[in-house]
Amino acid sequence: MRWLVLSSIFLLALSQNANAFFEDKEARKTITDNQAQNELSINELKKNLQSLDQRVAEIEAIVKGRGLLDLHEKIEQLNLEVSRLKGELEVATHNIASTQQRQRDLYTDTDSRLRQLESPAGQAPAAGEGATSQAQDTSAEAVDFDAAMALAKASKHREAFDAFNKFLQAYPGSSRTPDAQYALGYAQFSLKNYKAAIATQEKLVQQFPDHAKAPDALYNIANAQIQLSDVEAAKKTLRILLSQYPKSTVAPSAQQRLKVLETIKVR
């Protein structure tokens, strides 16, 4: 009887161990399957992520390529603009050089004509004390004007400015006043005192509109306005010059300068 009881207990324990063994084996299998499934999911996610990274890289390459293309186009546009401005600068430089040469020629011509006019007066016999005094005054005026003109020709602009300024104060009614006033304005321009040069030349044009120097004064005004970056004012001045003095010697240069200015876009 006792043996039967012990046998039953042993069989019951063995049965429970077997069940536990099978349950543990099933659990291990489930865990293994889950791990395999998780690994497959992870690998799939890695593949998807890798594919996404590749697509992002491709998109970035496209975007960068487009950006470089846009930048290249902008650079080409800037190069074209620079080339155009260089051409305008060359034209303007040539015109300025031509103008300066023409102004020097005008100074030389004026000086020559003045000397021819002064020569007979210098040789005329004195007709009394009043006549002698007048001849001496005229001679002093001529000497002062010639001295100022010589300074201008030598490009001594500061000294020329002082000399012409003194001349205008000393001989307010002189027939040389328009020439002296123009030379004064030109000296101011050369000293880069552009606003003063404009005021001086405007005074000449207002007081002596029929004088030969009037169109030259307008041209000098336009050049000063260009130096002050007032392109619209310069174009207006050149149009006035061409309208009022179409046959002046400076008209062709004014026409060319206006043509160049009209190509400049003012922002």
Secondary structure, DSSP 8 states (H G I E B T S, - for coil): -HHHHHHHHHHHHHHHHHHHHHHHHHHHHHHHHHHHHHHHHHHHHHHHHHHHHHHHHHHHHHHHHHHHHHHHHHHHHHHHHHHHHHHHHHHHHHHHHHHHHHHHHHHHHHHHHHHHHHHHHHHS---SHHHHHHHHHHHHHHHHHHHHHHHHHTT-HHHHHHHHHHHHHH-TT-TTHHHHHHHHHHHHHHTT-HHHHHHHHHHHHHH-TTSTHHHHHHHHHHHHHHHTT-HHHHHHHHHHHHHH-TTSTTHHHHHHHHHHHTTS---
